[in-house]
Amino acid sequence: MMSSRLNIWMYSIFFVLICVFYKSVARNRGTLMELSLQKYFSILQTGKTSLVYFSQDVSLDITIFLEELKKAAGPLHSYGISVAKVNCAKEEASKYCGKENDLTKAYLFRGNILLREFPTDALFDVNAIIANVLFALLFNEIKYITSLEDFENIENAMKGKTNIALIYVRAIGTPEHRAVMETAFVYGTAYQFVLTTETALLEGIGDENSDIISGSLFFFHCKLVLDLTQKCQKTLLEQPLTILNIHRFLKLMDAPLLTEITDDPEKVSTIHLQLGLPLIFIVSQQTTYEADKNTAEIVAWRLRGKAGVTLLLKDSSDLNIPSHANVIFKRAEKGVPVDFLFLHDANSIVSLVENSVPIQNNEPVKEYEEGEMETLNLGIQDDQVVETVYRDRKRNLPLELIIELTEETFNTIIMNTSSSIILFYANWEAVSLAFLQSYVDVAIKLKGVSNMLFTRLNCGDWSNVCIKQNITEYPVIKIFKAGEKPVIYTGMLETEYLLKFIRLNRISCPVKIVTVEEAEEYLSGELYKELTSYSSVSVLGVFSSSMTKEKENFIEAGNSLKGYVITGFYSEEDALILSKKYAVTLPALLLARHKEGKIDSILLSNSDAKDIVQIIKSALLEIFPEITVENLPIYLRLQKPLLIFFRDGNLNHKDEIEILPLVKQKRLETLIPCWLNLKTTPVGRGILKAYFKHLPPLPLLVLVDPHVQGQVSAFPLDQTINEKNILLWLQRLEAGLESPINTAPLPELYSPAKVAFPVFLMHDIPSTVPVPLTIPHTWNALLPHLYLKESLITFRT
């Protein structure tokens, strides 16, 4: 909300400046300075930017050029650029006077440094002069491209960082080019401006009218796109390229895609109404909220830049809305009553706006039949999940691998199969439809595996079954095995994670181990060798035969961890053999870390099932982990500051010598020491730039505390990273002798209701306190782009 208000304030200032600018131009059209050569070079040292023409003999062509130069002087002066005509005396000789070809050029200086030469032919009128000068000054900010490949490279580079304004003009120096340059000069680096004059490039991005336009602007929404394989969504400015049209368009692009309200529509005002655009209210009730929100997001994206879209929560307020109305149409004109409508689908709502369907306010609620309004193509959706569903809508899924259940067949299938996997989904819900693709992929990978049946049940058709199964959200995976309680999957909604869960559930954990030899085989990884790639740690609970309560607690904990880690228990008479071998008092846990080839022991003392689950979770964490998309939420949940070691590659032996001893000696227990590989997680470069405003030398140690004002502190760049210096630095930080380099407060992280876009919940293994993770918003300092990865839905909503 703060960011939105700041944007509106900035845009308001921009608009005022534009108005003041044009008044200034009107008053100062004759600000072309005429100077002698000696006088001009005497003022060059001031460091000002200046456009200069060195004149000697004035021809008719030059006279026309000077008239245009005089017109350009006022506007350029408003941007801090002086314009001068230097009269060269015949007897004066310099680099710029005396040569005939120099008299057909104008020069752009900053102080006494020459930035650019312009042939006067290129500065054919006032628009060309202003456009070329500003383009030269904005050379590093505005990228000029000639091919689709160039743009795709920029698009990939900007994903997760900033949005792109791609502008096509038919030629350099046109009025459209000038409008773009003047806008870009004011907006600076708020967006990545890209310029082209190639119609083939427009055809490559899907513009069918590229041969008849004089200029166009596409806004690519790349800031929230984190997957390099995913295209940025785009919106076209449908008005001519003028300064005010571009400004108005960018203002609309920064407005929230969708808002939710409970107020009277008559009293609501948004930036869309202020700019003369209509406002659409989609009426929602608690029972249809998810479906209505999905429809509202679809409509909002298709009408972006044309109308505002709001979700009106009818249940939460006493509003005088006709019972059958599901859409309210509000015009920008003051005093015009709102229209209450009944529309069947998103196409009808879009057509209402785009075709300006006349509505009589005195008429009762009108119902439009399906297909009555013009059918329009569904554009790319703003929500990443919906977008992927749309893009893959023509993909034929091999659903023959998945049996579709009904109310009649549900119980029969469960009772007559040894292991059945059921996807509970809703065919109207975007996340369900998207996850169905991952579910099919898993079924394909496990095709031919015996005693495993993949099924699906549409809760939209068979709600009674879903209610009986306590399904309150979609999608949900349950695994039913004969003689056991069903297991619910609570992990990431992505193919590999679901595959791991199903694979590990093939074992009825916790496994009962009956001999010491079998226990050793279990701990070595040989007993379930085919599953060690899915679970790099095997947990064995060891109990004496009399420890009934302790064993029951472990079995309960093992059941809750099914599908996430392999667990087993040994409680035979000779359990002391294992106790002595691994030097641990019973009851105990033995953790076999297969990758490291070692076995750790943990004493269990008066631990209930929940305690054991937490002990196992903590034991599974690495002591010096590499931060990745998958494990970040796990470590955030620990509520400790992160001590991040940034490297441009893997850890080397020297790093381990300096940092690992501090970890193993438990001298960093109040922190989470970790490292980030910029080569495997390249977004780390953007993170460092957010901290330092540039990419600092690597390797680098940074302390980030997202839970206390989001403070970011950096290890001194002039010191060697070693055990002694790290401890001294941390002591100085604790004593308040070092100041943070940045702050990144994150109120939104733990207050999802304040965030204007979807909030995702990510679960690593079952937990009663899931960590809410938002799509990157104001929390730019701590790993802002690691939340969404390759699949469309990596998180449960």
KAJO-V869826 format. One record per residue. N is the residue number from 1. PHI is phi in whole degrees, 0 to 359 (* if undefined). D_LAST is the distance of its C-alpha to the last C-alpha in Angstrom with 2 decimals. Layout:
# KAJO-V869826
n: [N	N]
phi: [PHI	PHI]
d_last: [D_LAST	D_LAST]
This chain:
# KAJO-V869826
n: [1	2	3	4	5	6	7	8	9	10	11	12	13	14	15	16	17	18	19	20	21	22	23	24	25	26	27	28	29	30	31	32	33	34	35	36	37	38	39	40	41	42	43	44	45	46	47	48	49	50	51	52	53	54	55	56	57	58	59	60	61	62	63	64	65	66	67	68	69	70	71	72	73	74	75	76	77	78	79	80	81	82	83	84	85	86	87	88	89	90	91	92	93	94	95	96	97	98	99	100	101	102	103	104	105	106	107	108	109	110	111	112	113	114	115	116	117	118	119	120	121	122	123	124	125	126	127	128	129	130	131	132	133	134	135	136	137	138	139	140	141	142	143	144	145	146	147	148	149	150	151	152	153	154	155	156	157	158	159	160	161	162	163	164	165	166	167	168	169	170	171	172	173	174	175	176	177	178	179	180	181	182	183	184	185	186	187	188	189	190	191	192	193	194	195	196	197	198	199	200	201	202	203	204	205	206	207	208	209	210	211	212	213	214	215	216	217	218	219	220	221	222	223	224	225	226	227	228	229	230	231	232	233	234	235	236	237	238	239	240	241	242	243	244	245	246	247	248	249	250	251	252	253	254	255	256	257	258	259	260	261	262	263	264	265	266	267	268	269	270	271	272	273	274	275	276	277	278	279	280	281	282	283	284	285	286	287	288	289	290	291	292	293	294	295	296	297	298	299	300	301	302	303	304	305	306	307	308	309	310	311	312	313	314	315	316	317	318	319	320	321	322	323	324	325	326	327	328	329	330	331	332	333	334	335	336	337	338	339	340	341	342	343	344	345	346	347	348	349	350	351	352	353	354	355	356	357	358	359	360	361	362	363	364	365	366	367	368	369	370	371	372	373	374	375	376	377	378	379	380	381	382	383	384	385	386	387	388	389	390	391	392	393	394	395	396	397	398	399	400	401	402	403	404	405	406	407	408	409	410	411	412	413	414	415	416	417	418	419	420	421	422	423	424	425	426	427	428	429	430	431	432	433	434	435	436	437	438	439	440	441	442	443	444	445	446	447	448	449	450	451	452	453	454	455	456	457	458	459	460	461	462	463	464	465	466	467	468	469	470	471	472	473	474	475	476	477	478	479	480	481	482	483	484	485	486	487	488	489	490	491	492	493	494	495	496	497	498	499	500	501	502	503	504	505	506	507	508	509	510	511	512	513	514	515	516	517	518	519	520	521	522	523	524	525	526	527	528	529	530	531	532	533	534	535	536	537	538	539	540	541	542	543	544	545	546	547	548	549	550	551	552	553	554	555	556	557	558	559	560	561	562	563	564	565	566	567	568	569	570	571	572	573	574	575	576	577	578	579	580	581	582	583	584	585	586	587	588	589	590	591	592	593	594	595	596	597	598	599	600	601	602	603	604	605	606	607	608	609	610	611	612	613	614	615	616	617	618	619	620	621	622	623	624	625	626	627	628	629	630	631	632	633	634	635	636	637	638	639	640	641	642	643	644	645	646	647	648	649	650	651	652	653	654	655	656	657	658	659	660	661	662	663	664	665	666	667	668	669	670	671	672	673	674	675	676	677	678	679	680	681	682	683	684	685	686	687	688	689	690	691	692	693	694	695	696	697	698	699	700	701	702	703	704	705	706	707	708	709	710	711	712	713	714	715	716	717	718	719	720	721	722	723	724	725	726	727	728	729	730	731	732	733	734	735	736	737	738	739	740	741	742	743	744	745	746	747	748	749	750	751	752	753	754	755	756	757	758	759	760	761	762	763	764	765	766	767	768	769	770	771	772	773	774	775	776	777	778	779	780	781	782	783	784	785	786	787	788	789	790	791	792	793	794	795	796	797]
phi: [*	299	297	297	296	296	297	298	297	297	295	297	299	300	297	297	298	299	297	299	301	291	295	297	298	299	274	233	289	257	264	287	279	246	227	280	300	296	295	296	292	285	257	298	289	289	86	283	277	214	253	230	242	266	248	227	270	262	266	297	298	292	299	297	299	294	295	291	297	296	295	281	299	297	303	293	298	294	262	79	246	278	237	221	248	258	273	270	288	299	278	276	237	207	296	251	245	106	261	296	290	290	280	250	227	241	235	251	245	239	65	257	262	282	267	197	255	238	296	297	297	283	257	284	205	298	296	296	297	296	298	294	294	294	299	295	287	260	304	279	270	252	267	262	230	232	222	296	298	302	292	298	295	294	302	296	292	271	300	80	242	206	275	242	251	265	242	250	231	289	197	289	96	281	302	295	297	298	299	294	295	294	294	297	297	280	284	61	261	298	226	268	276	230	240	214	240	262	293	299	294	296	298	293	263	98	269	277	251	294	274	237	254	267	183	209	227	249	259	261	273	258	299	260	266	246	264	297	276	263	283	285	289	229	229	261	283	266	261	299	281	237	303	291	295	294	301	299	296	295	297	292	294	273	288	303	297	215	241	239	222	232	274	294	306	296	263	276	227	230	298	294	296	297	264	86	256	286	233	256	252	260	282	232	237	302	289	242	302	297	296	295	294	298	298	298	292	299	296	299	291	291	257	299	88	243	198	268	232	228	265	262	276	287	295	272	211	269	253	271	241	308	298	265	285	241	221	239	248	242	274	284	295	289	84	271	297	283	253	258	229	239	240	276	208	296	301	295	292	297	298	304	280	290	262	50	297	291	236	270	293	276	281	291	305	258	256	263	287	300	86	291	271	298	282	244	292	282	280	291	275	288	287	298	292	299	300	292	301	296	295	262	296	265	285	274	278	285	290	293	282	238	284	273	268	231	298	281	265	302	294	297	297	298	283	253	234	287	210	235	253	239	262	266	216	234	288	261	255	299	297	300	295	290	292	303	295	294	297	295	300	294	300	294	297	257	299	95	289	288	57	217	241	265	223	214	224	276	292	293	264	235	296	298	296	294	296	297	272	60	272	247	215	231	274	225	251	235	249	255	236	303	79	232	290	297	251	260	277	237	267	291	276	211	306	295	289	293	300	300	299	291	301	291	283	294	266	275	281	283	281	273	263	248	225	296	296	293	298	294	294	296	292	282	91	284	296	233	303	289	251	294	288	265	221	283	233	246	249	239	272	243	222	285	296	268	272	295	296	298	294	296	298	293	298	297	295	297	296	287	257	302	88	243	205	278	234	208	217	228	220	277	298	265	298	295	299	291	299	289	299	257	52	220	276	279	285	209	249	247	252	269	265	292	294	277	69	224	235	259	240	227	282	258	227	53	258	274	300	296	298	294	302	293	298	294	303	296	293	285	286	284	281	218	281	274	286	226	301	287	262	305	299	299	282	297	295	285	59	236	297	260	262	257	258	275	226	267	143	285	294	251	298	296	301	295	296	277	257	301	302	297	288	293	278	58	266	237	295	278	238	246	288	206	219	226	268	292	282	271	231	298	294	303	295	294	296	296	295	293	285	251	71	201	271	283	298	245	286	213	252	228	253	238	242	288	260	232	62	60	289	237	234	244	297	305	292	270	247	282	280	219	304	294	294	297	296	297	297	295	294	294	295	295	277	78	271	240	263	293	275	199	228	222	298	229	296	292	300	251	227	304	295	275	270	272	222	304	250	250	249	243	242	272	222	310	207	277	232	293	269	284	239	264	301	316	225	275	276	274	276	255	45	289	242	263	279	249	239	281	271	295	230	268	231	278	260]
d_last: [22.22	25.10	24.59	24.62	27.81	29.39	28.86	30.46	33.29	33.90	33.99	36.41	38.62	38.50	39.66	42.47	43.56	43.77	45.97	48.13	48.34	49.84	52.28	53.29	53.85	56.02	58.18	58.46	59.07	62.22	60.87	62.07	64.15	67.43	68.61	71.20	70.20	71.34	69.52	66.23	66.21	67.12	63.83	61.60	61.13	59.04	55.87	54.95	53.61	56.27	57.00	60.70	63.17	66.56	69.19	72.78	74.23	72.24	72.13	70.84	67.52	67.08	67.98	65.11	62.77	63.96	63.34	59.73	59.46	60.78	58.09	55.38	56.78	55.32	51.69	51.82	53.38	50.32	48.29	50.86	52.80	56.58	58.50	62.12	65.08	67.43	71.00	72.61	76.36	78.40	79.76	76.34	74.81	71.24	68.32	67.22	70.60	73.41	71.70	71.45	68.00	66.64	67.56	64.93	62.06	60.09	58.64	55.54	56.16	54.27	57.16	59.63	57.05	56.98	53.43	54.18	57.03	56.70	59.25	60.36	59.72	55.97	56.31	57.66	56.51	54.76	51.30	52.00	53.35	50.38	47.82	49.57	50.14	46.58	45.29	47.57	46.39	42.71	43.29	40.77	38.08	38.35	38.21	40.49	39.58	41.34	39.13	35.68	35.47	36.10	33.22	30.77	31.83	31.18	27.81	26.72	28.25	26.47	22.90	20.92	24.03	25.22	25.43	28.47	31.09	33.05	36.37	39.01	42.55	45.51	47.63	47.87	49.62	48.62	47.61	43.99	44.20	45.64	42.89	40.23	42.20	42.78	39.10	38.10	40.84	39.26	35.57	36.42	33.51	30.74	30.04	31.44	34.18	35.37	38.56	40.12	43.09	42.36	41.54	40.64	37.64	36.41	36.93	34.86	31.77	32.34	34.63	37.12	39.40	40.19	43.90	44.53	42.77	44.29	41.06	37.30	34.24	30.83	27.99	25.60	22.18	22.05	21.01	17.27	17.99	18.15	18.84	22.59	22.35	20.28	22.46	22.10	21.71	24.99	26.58	30.34	32.69	34.78	37.58	40.50	40.14	41.63	40.82	39.59	37.53	35.83	35.27	33.86	31.54	30.19	29.70	27.54	25.51	24.68	23.69	20.03	18.69	17.44	18.28	17.75	20.93	22.73	26.22	29.04	28.68	32.39	31.87	28.94	29.94	27.97	29.18	29.22	31.75	33.73	34.07	35.22	32.15	30.84	27.69	25.55	23.85	21.48	21.89	18.95	19.03	16.72	16.90	16.01	13.68	10.77	13.60	15.59	13.13	12.74	16.56	17.09	15.40	17.55	20.58	20.08	20.19	23.18	24.99	24.34	27.75	29.11	27.44	24.88	21.96	20.70	18.50	20.90	19.65	22.68	22.06	22.20	25.57	28.97	29.26	32.07	30.19	31.67	29.84	29.34	28.36	24.89	25.80	27.95	29.89	31.37	34.03	34.91	38.47	39.23	40.48	39.08	37.29	33.79	33.47	31.54	30.57	29.04	27.56	26.12	23.81	22.70	26.02	28.00	26.38	26.96	30.48	31.17	30.80	32.26	35.16	35.96	36.36	38.91	37.93	40.56	39.43	41.83	40.48	38.12	34.55	34.89	32.93	32.59	32.69	30.39	32.10	34.42	33.09	33.34	30.61	29.14	27.37	23.63	23.11	20.51	17.25	16.19	12.48	12.49	10.50	12.78	15.61	15.50	15.45	18.39	20.22	20.11	20.92	24.47	23.68	25.18	23.16	25.52	24.05	27.40	26.14	23.58	25.11	23.70	23.97	25.16	25.96	29.40	28.56	25.61	27.87	30.52	28.40	27.10	30.65	32.42	30.41	30.41	26.84	24.30	20.73	18.72	15.57	14.37	12.82	13.44	15.67	14.86	11.14	10.63	7.88	10.17	13.18	12.33	11.58	14.78	16.65	15.79	16.64	19.90	20.66	20.54	22.76	25.14	25.43	26.25	28.49	31.68	30.46	32.22	30.81	27.26	26.00	22.80	21.79	19.18	18.95	17.81	16.68	17.75	21.23	21.42	19.56	22.25	21.49	17.77	18.87	21.44	19.03	16.88	13.79	11.75	8.32	8.15	8.91	10.86	13.88	16.94	20.26	23.33	26.59	29.91	30.96	27.74	24.75	21.65	19.30	15.49	13.68	11.16	11.52	10.31	9.72	13.04	16.55	18.49	16.27	16.06	19.78	20.61	18.99	20.93	24.04	24.18	23.68	26.92	28.62	28.81	28.13	29.78	32.80	36.20	38.69	42.29	44.58	44.90	45.25	41.98	40.33	41.73	40.54	37.04	37.09	38.48	35.62	38.10	37.07	33.66	34.52	32.33	29.17	29.99	28.20	24.90	25.86	28.31	28.99	30.44	30.83	33.93	34.72	38.48	40.18	43.72	44.47	44.83	41.41	39.83	37.42	36.23	35.70	33.71	31.39	30.87	30.24	27.54	25.89	26.29	24.65	21.46	21.49	22.05	20.69	20.32	23.99	27.31	29.08	32.56	35.27	39.05	41.18	44.57	47.93	48.25	44.98	47.22	47.94	44.39	44.59	47.76	46.73	43.58	45.25	42.79	43.44	41.85	39.23	37.42	34.62	35.60	33.03	34.16	32.80	33.73	33.38	35.62	37.84	38.05	37.45	36.48	37.29	35.68	37.48	35.74	37.41	36.47	32.83	30.71	27.78	25.21	27.63	28.07	24.36	24.26	27.55	26.36	23.15	25.40	28.01	25.71	25.13	27.65	30.19	30.10	26.93	26.18	23.00	20.58	17.02	16.35	18.25	17.78	15.08	17.49	20.34	18.69	18.02	21.81	22.35	25.33	26.64	26.29	29.64	28.83	31.60	31.18	33.15	33.86	33.76	33.79	35.32	39.06	41.48	42.51	39.00	38.64	42.09	41.31	37.82	37.35	40.33	38.74	35.62	37.67	39.99	37.03	38.16	34.66	33.00	31.63	29.79	27.51	29.78	28.05	28.80	27.31	28.92	29.09	30.11	27.10	24.76	26.63	24.24	26.04	28.85	26.83	25.86	29.56	30.55	28.25	30.13	33.62	33.65	35.04	34.67	36.77	38.82	37.14	36.69	35.38	34.14	31.70	30.52	27.24	26.35	23.01	23.50	26.97	27.14	25.59	29.08	29.87	33.25	35.01	37.68	40.97	41.50	45.23	44.87	44.57	41.43	43.00	42.66	45.12	43.81	40.17	41.22	43.45	40.75	38.27	41.10	41.83	38.23	38.23	41.56	40.32	42.82	40.29	38.25	34.69	34.58	31.37	28.90	25.20	23.95	20.26	19.82	16.53	15.04	15.43	15.39	12.10	13.83	16.40	14.38	14.92	12.05	8.24	7.06	5.11	5.86	8.35	10.69	14.15	15.77	15.28	15.37	15.61	14.65	11.49	11.96	9.88	10.39	10.87	12.06	15.79	17.48	20.47	19.93	22.09	24.15	22.14	20.82	19.06	18.23	17.06	13.29	12.90	15.40	16.80	14.26	12.24	8.90	9.63	6.39	3.78	0.00]
